């Protein structure tokens, strides 16, 4: 992590610079801020920053004087100058003093600043590498090699090198012996979110990731030339090359054997299961970046496969062919079930969704699960319950961590178990009213009555009337009217049926009575309601024509 200092006499400028760059993501850390050169010099003596982003014009000690003072102290800090349009002479002097680059304040863009910082980081790392190779003994250099190799490979993965000869030179410097033929990239990813959560809570993510890296490196050493390093917690990359075999089929068998040994060892020594994505063999060092992208894609393509799979980039899985709208009808029924308050129906629809997940894209699944959660949270609030009280972990956070289809299936099973608990808490009366609502929803277009529903539920009409009012705070007939009128509104605005035809479709065979009930509930007659929507559509058409 390179240390960065920001110096500017304007607090808004300092805040702005701190806010526009994802510092830690790119291996930077803002260690200090200063409002003038004198304050910055005192902090720099203590913190030894690698990079200083400094304004030119500041009180007490300006940017030029600050750079000179740092040089006199023998500091190796790299400088990026912030200037205004009228500061050109100052900028020229700063560049003569060794400043790396300059940026006009009023034209500062995050990407531009980040590109400058990355170039400086490359320069610093190369200088440090060269300095170590010049000044340290062989044994001392060896102690730095693992971390330096990891940094080099990470830069290679994310495309910081385009010259193959430069990569080769860096490899020689780092004593990396990797044949430039049949270079495979393996991405080893821990399967279970629970494992990640466990070690994160214990602040042991670094320790367990280090252990995984060591186990994998031991296995790789048994095969051929390969290097293991981390890109993020609980995820390691293997760069493996084998020039002893020329046949592609033989290489694939060797790679699969390596993957199986890695899985077996991690299960045996750390009780961790992993899924592994494997790239195609790459012909040169600069193509390692491409191989890494293929390994990532292989894991994505294996989304619907079981955990502990080994997935090659060129495997023909065909597991994402289903339209993301395939679950649309079931999802709408789930919405209706939540509106009616029927836990049994909600559970039924959730199980249907669970059975239909195969083939839906991961991005669509995340959105689907988030929508389901919002519906269930609203449903539980309507019953004066809190779903969060029944969950050990925030389910929204869980969704973000899902890696494979099985994670979503298990998560829905958890929701179904929670709804069973809610059903038990609500008791038998809730179930009876939920069944009554479902019956009304299924037969609202018929000549149904309170007695008909009561007979369906095998209870008396008086008891159902009392229970319905108690559980829903509305009468049976009011609920039936509400259902019918809502359906009528939909028919009126989405169909060309005549009003009397719509009345019959929602259970009213007397057109006069239908219009009277509709006006009482909605405030206007069915004809007026349709006219208002037609007028609105015409207004929209007029605006489009304008």
Residue pairs with C-beta under 8 A, 6 or more apart in sequence:
1 24
1 27
1 28
1 29
2 27
2 28
2 29
2 50
2 51
2 121
2 124
3 29
3 31
3 47
3 48
3 49
3 50
3 51
4 23
4 28
4 29
4 30
4 31
4 49
4 50
4 51
4 52
4 53
4 117
5 30
5 31
5 32
5 33
5 34
5 40
5 43
5 44
5 47
5 49
5 51
5 52
5 53
5 54
5 77
6 14
6 17
6 18
6 30
6 32
6 33
6 34
6 52
6 53
6 54
7 33
7 34
7 35
7 36
7 37
7 40
7 52
7 53
7 54
7 55
7 58
7 63
7 66
8 14
8 17
8 35
8 54
8 55
8 58
8 82
9 35
9 36
9 55
9 57
9 58
9 59
10 55
11 35
13 55
13 82
13 105
14 33
14 35
16 108
17 53
17 108
17 113
18 30
18 33
20 108
20 110
20 113
21 28
21 110
21 113
21 114
21 117
23 29
23 30
26 114
26 117
26 118
26 121
27 121
28 51
28 117
28 121
31 47
31 49
32 40
32 43
32 44
32 47
32 49
34 40
34 43
35 58
36 58
36 59
36 60
36 61
37 54
37 58
37 60
37 61
37 62
37 63
37 65
37 66
37 69
38 60
38 61
39 60
40 52
40 54
40 61
40 66
41 61
41 66
41 69
41 70
44 52
44 70
44 75
44 77
45 73
48 75
48 77
49 77
50 76
50 77
50 78
50 124
51 77
51 78
51 79
51 80
51 117
51 120
51 121
51 124
52 66
52 70
52 77
52 78
52 79
52 80
53 79
53 80
53 82
54 63
54 66
54 67
54 79
54 80
54 81
54 82
55 63
55 82
55 83
55 105
56 62
56 63
56 64
56 81
56 82
56 83
56 84
56 87
56 90
56 91
56 94
57 63
57 84
57 87
57 90
58 66
61 69
62 90
63 81
63 82
63 90
63 94
64 90
64 93
64 94
64 97
67 79
67 94
67 97
67 98
67 99
68 97
70 77
70 79
71 97
71 98
76 127
78 100
78 120
78 123
78 124
79 94
79 97
79 98
79 99
79 100
80 99
80 100
80 101
80 102
80 103
80 113
80 116
80 117
80 120
81 91
81 94
81 95
81 99
81 101
81 102
81 103
82 102
82 103
82 105
82 108
83 90
83 91
83 102
83 103
83 104
83 105
84 104
84 105
84 106
85 104
85 106
91 102
94 102
95 102
100 116
100 119
100 120
100 123
101 116
101 119
101 120
103 112
103 113
103 116
118 160
122 155
122 160
125 151
125 155
129 148
129 170
129 173
129 174
130 173
132 140
132 141
132 144
132 148
133 141
133 173
136 144
145 174
145 175
148 174
149 174
149 176
149 227
149 229
150 229
150 230
152 170
152 171
152 174
152 176
153 227
153 229
153 237
153 239
153 288
154 229
154 231
155 161
156 167
156 285
156 286
156 288
156 289
157 231
157 237
157 288
157 289
157 292
158 289
159 289
161 167
161 170
161 285
161 286
162 286
163 286
164 284
164 285
164 286
167 285
167 286
168 180
168 285
170 176
171 177
171 178
171 285
176 227
177 225
178 225
178 226
178 227
178 239
178 241
178 285
179 225
179 241
179 242
179 243
180 241
180 283
180 284
180 285
181 241
181 243
181 281
181 283
182 241
182 242
182 243
182 245
182 251
182 281
182 282
183 239
183 240
183 241
183 281
183 282
183 283
183 284
183 285
183 287
183 288
183 291
184 238
184 239
184 240
184 241
184 242
184 251
184 255
184 278
184 279
184 280
184 281
184 282
184 291
185 237
185 238
185 239
185 240
185 278
185 279
185 282
185 288
185 291
185 292
185 294
185 295
186 237
186 238
186 240
186 255
186 258
186 259
186 262
186 276
186 277
186 278
186 279
186 295
187 235
187 237
187 276
187 277
187 278
187 292
187 295
187 296
187 298
187 299
188 212
188 216
188 235
188 236
188 237
188 238
188 262
188 274
188 276
189 234
189 235
189 274
189 275
189 276
189 277
189 299
189 403
190 196
190 212
190 234
190 235
190 272
190 273
190 274
191 272
191 273
191 274
191 275
191 307
191 308
191 403
191 404
192 273
192 307
193 398
193 401
193 402
193 403
193 407
195 234
195 272
196 205
196 233
196 234
196 401
197 393
197 401
199 205
199 207
199 208
199 234
200 233
205 233
205 234
206 233
208 234
208 270
208 272
209 230
209 233
209 234
209 235
209 236
211 270
212 234
212 236
212 266
212 270
212 272
213 228
213 229
213 230
213 236
215 262
215 265
215 266
215 269
215 270
216 228
216 236
216 238
216 262
216 265
216 266
217 227
217 228
218 265
219 258
219 261
219 262
219 265
220 226
220 227
220 228
220 238
220 240
220 258
220 262
222 261
223 240
223 242
223 254
223 257
223 258
223 261
224 240
224 241
224 242
224 244
224 254
225 240
225 241
225 242
226 238
226 239
226 240
226 241
227 238
227 239
228 236
228 237
228 238
229 236
229 237
230 236
230 237
231 237
237 292
237 295
238 258
238 262
239 288
239 291
240 255
240 258
242 251
242 254
245 251
245 254
248 281
251 281
252 312
255 278
255 312
256 310
259 276
259 278
259 310
260 310
262 274
262 276
263 273
263 274
263 276
263 308
263 310
266 272
266 273
266 274
267 273
273 307
273 308
274 308
275 299
275 302
275 305
275 307
275 308
275 309
275 310
275 311
275 403
275 404
276 309
276 310
276 311
277 294
277 295
277 296
277 297
277 298
277 299
277 302
277 311
277 313
278 295
278 298
278 310
278 311
278 312
278 313
279 290
279 291
279 292
279 293
279 294
279 295
279 298
279 313
280 291
280 294
280 312
280 313
280 314
282 288
282 290
282 291
294 313
295 313
297 313
298 311
298 312
298 313
298 315
299 311
299 403
300 362
301 311
301 313
301 315
301 317
301 319
301 320
302 309
302 311
302 315
302 317
302 319
302 404
303 319
303 320
303 362
303 404
303 405
304 317
304 319
304 320
304 358
304 359
304 404
304 405
305 311
305 317
305 319
305 404
305 405
306 404
306 406
307 404
307 406
311 317
319 358
319 359
320 359
320 360
320 361
321 359
322 358
322 359
322 360
324 360
324 361
324 364
326 356
326 359
326 360
327 353
327 356
327 357
327 360
327 368
330 349
330 352
330 353
330 356
331 353
331 368
331 371
333 345
333 349
334 346
334 349
334 350
334 353
334 372
334 375
335 375
336 441
337 345
337 346
337 348
337 349
338 346
338 375
338 376
338 378
338 379
340 434
340 437
340 438
340 441
341 379
341 382
341 383
341 430
341 433
341 434
341 437
342 434
342 435
342 437
342 438
343 419
343 420
343 422
343 423
343 426
343 430
343 431
343 434
344 423
344 431
344 434
344 435
345 434
345 438
346 376
346 379
346 419
347 416
347 419
347 420
347 423
350 372
350 412
350 415
350 416
350 419
351 416
353 368
353 372
353 412
354 409
354 412
354 413
354 416
357 365
357 405
357 408
357 409
357 412
358 405
360 368
362 402
365 402
365 405
365 408
366 399
366 400
366 402
369 399
369 408
369 411
369 412
370 396
370 399
372 412
372 415
373 395
373 396
373 399
376 387
376 415
376 419
377 387
380 386
380 387
380 422
383 422
383 426
383 430
385 422
385 425
387 418
387 422
388 394
390 418
390 421
390 422
391 414
391 418
395 411
395 414
395 415
398 411
399 411
401 407
402 408
402 411
423 430
423 431
429 467
429 470
429 471
430 471
432 457
432 459
432 464
432 467
433 467
433 468
433 471
433 472
435 456
435 457
436 453
436 457
436 464
436 468
436 476
437 479
439 448
439 453
439 456
439 457
440 448
440 453
440 479
440 480
440 483
441 483
444 480
444 483
444 484
444 487
444 506
444 507
445 484
445 487
445 505
445 506
445 507
446 507
447 507
448 480
448 507
450 461
450 464
450 465
450 476
450 477
451 461
453 464
453 476
454 460
454 461
454 463
454 464
457 464
459 467
464 476
465 475
465 476
468 474
468 475
468 476
468 479
469 475
472 479
474 482
481 517
481 521
482 521
484 506
484 507
484 508
485 506
485 517
485 518
485 521
485 522
487 505
487 506
488 502
488 503
488 505
488 506
488 514
488 518
488 526
489 522
489 529
491 497
491 502
491 505
491 506
492 499
492 502
492 526
492 529
492 530
492 533
493 529
493 530
493 533
495 502
497 505
499 511
499 514
499 515
499 526
499 527
499 530
500 511
500 514
502 514
502 526
503 509
503 510
503 511
503 514
503 515
503 526
506 514
508 514
508 517
514 526
515 525
515 526
515 527
518 525
518 526
518 529
519 525
522 529
524 532
